[in-house]
Amino acid sequence: MQHRRVTRRGKTVIAIAGVAAGVLALLGVIEYALNGSNSAAQPNVTATTTTSNVVETPDGALETTEPSADVKVQTGSFKQQRGMLTIEVTRVEAANGRVKLFVTATNASQARMTLPVVGIAVLDDLNRTYAASSSKWDGPVTQGTTASGTVILDEKLGTGVNSLTLTFSSISGQFAPTGAAITVTGIPLPK
């Protein structure tokens, strides 16, 4: 019986091939997760629209500018996940061009992330940008938790707008998404 002696160079080649195969398998899993039907990157839309003539809303933001406004509501799940951070818009309220988005941020990492109000921007489908400095949003999201708040646009929407894009930029933290930003697209406005 003849034995072959495995050299150090042969062991290195085998190790490199094993690592390459592992990386390819991991990339396949990531691609499946991002393109799969159950992915957080895909919007899970179960939208309903209701209209009510209400003087008071949950936190009073819309009625202070338009006391007798017809508040229209769009509910659903519009979300995006980047790394260990998921942003989800669950409700949109609109009254006379004023818009409020109900947002949750889930931090699945082992370190705190900060999503500052100054980093919030909203873009409409006609490419107009809106600031949201009057939002009720607490910046820090501690590890392993979910934070909720409202993003309130500083200006009224222009006419002809059908959907919005919400971006949180300037995100900080050890496990913040690459590019320090996350964007949720295709948020429909109530009709």
N, C-alpha and C positions, 0 to 999 in steps of 0.2 A: 504494500500500500504506500503510495507516494503522497507526501504532505507538501502543500505549497506554503511557503512562508509569506505572510502578508506584511508588506513593508509599511513604513510610516506614511509614505506617499499614498499608498493604496487606502489606508485608513482615512486619510484626509479627503480623498476623492469620494469615498463612501459617505463620510459625514456631510460634505457639501451637497451631495445628491439628496440626502435625507432632509436637510434644511430646505433645499429648493422645493422638494415635494411638499413639505409642510407649509411653506409660504403660498404655493399655488393652491393648496386645499383651503387655506384661510381666505385667500382672495375669492375663491368660489363661494364660500359661505357668506362673505360680506356682500358679494354681488347678488346672491339669492335673497339676502335680507333686505337689501335696498330695492330690489325689483319685484319681490314677491307680493302676492295679493294681500298679505297680512302685515306689510311693512308700515312703519310709522311714517315713512317718507311719502306714502300714498294717502291722499285725503280720504277719510272715512266719512262720507257725507250722508247724513240722515237729516236733511234740512226740512224745517217747517217754518212757515211765515205766519205771524199773527199780527193783527192790528188792533190797537185799543186806544181809546181816548182817555188817557190817564194823566192826572195832575202830578202824581208822584211816582218816581222810579226807585229801584232798590237803594241807590245811594244819593239820589237827589241831584245828579249832575245835569241831566237834560232839562228838568223842569225849571231850573233857575234861569236858563236862557230863553226858554219857550214854555211859559206856564200852562198853556192850553193846547200844546202841540199834540198831534196824532203820533204816538210812538209806535213805530213798526219794529218788529222783532224777527230776526233770523237765527235759528239755532242749528247746531250741527257739530261736527268735529273736524276742524281744519288744522292740521298739525304738520310739524317738521321736526325731525330728529337729526342732530349732528353730534357725533361722538356720544358723550354721556348726558347731553342736554336735549330735552324735548320741549318745544313750545306748542301750545294748543289754544286755538280760539274756539270757544264753545257757544258764544252768543254775540250777536251784533244788534245794537239798538240804534235807530235813526229817527230823528224828529227835525223837520224843517232844515235839512242839510247838516245838522249836527250829528256826529257819530261817536258811539262808545263801543269798544271791543272788550269782551270779558276774556281774560287770558290766564292760563296756568303755565308755569314753568316747572318741569320735573328735572331734578339734578340727581342722576343715578351714580354719580362719582363718589369718591371718598374724601373730597375736599370741597370747600365752599366756592361758589361762583357768584359773581356780582354782575347784574344786568342793570346798569344805570338808566334812569329816566332820560338823561341827555343823549343816550344812545338809541332811543326809540325814534323810528321814522316810518311813515306810512306813505305808500305810493298808490295812486289810483290807476285804473286801466287806461287813462288818457295821459299818463306820465306826469301828473302833477304830484308834488311832494308836500306832505303836511307834517308839521311838528306836533308833538304830543306832550308838551311840558307841564300841562295841568293834570296829567295822569295820576291815578291813585295806584302807584306801583312802588313796592318796597324792593330796592335793588338786590340785597343779598338773598341767595337761595342756598341754604345750608346743605351739607352732604346728605344724600339719601332722602330728601324731602321734596314736597311740591309746594310752591308758592302761588297765590292767586292775586289778581288785581284787575284794574280797568285801565285801558288805554283810551284817553279822550282826546280827540283831535282838536287842536287849537283854533282851526278855521272851519267854516262850513264847506261842504263838498260842492264842487262845481256841478253843473247840469250834465246829464248824460253818463254819469259814472255808474258802472255795474258791479265792479269788484275792486278789492283792495289787496295790497301786499304789505305785510307787517315785517319790519326788520328791527332786530335788536343788535346793535353794534357796540363796540367798546367793551365787550364781555371780558372780564378778568377772572383769573383763578387757575390753579394748577392744571385742571382738566378742561379748561375752556375750549370751545370748538376752534379748529384751525381757522385762522383769519379773524378770530374774535367776533364772529357774527353768525347769526342764524336768521333765516327768512322763511316766512309762511306766505305762500302765494295762493291766489284764487279764492279769497274770502269774499263770498257774495254779499251784496247789500240787500236788505229786505225791500220788497216792492209793495 
